[in-house]
């Protein structure tokens, strides 16, 4: 991935950098891809209203289906979850629900 934005010390604009750590196929058939934070940004959290800080996240697990989609009739959606006190976030891809708003 290439980031062509100008560097910024504004915590609402500066990206969080995560790197691929591993890819595993689970017995259930799911693929789990793990990413770890490259380094702390050291500029604090974005305090803009309506945002949730990702400063606490140091590892991301992405769960996706191991089977290739054959129909392109619906988009994929995801749920992002985090347990209080944990430094990990889970992203689980799933088929979008009927009437789900896609942004």
Secondary structure, DSSP 8 states (H G I E B T S, - for coil): ----S-----TTTS---EEEEEEEE-TTSEEEEEEEESS---S-----TT----TT--EEEEEEESS-----SS-EEEEEE--TT-SEEEEEEEE--TT----
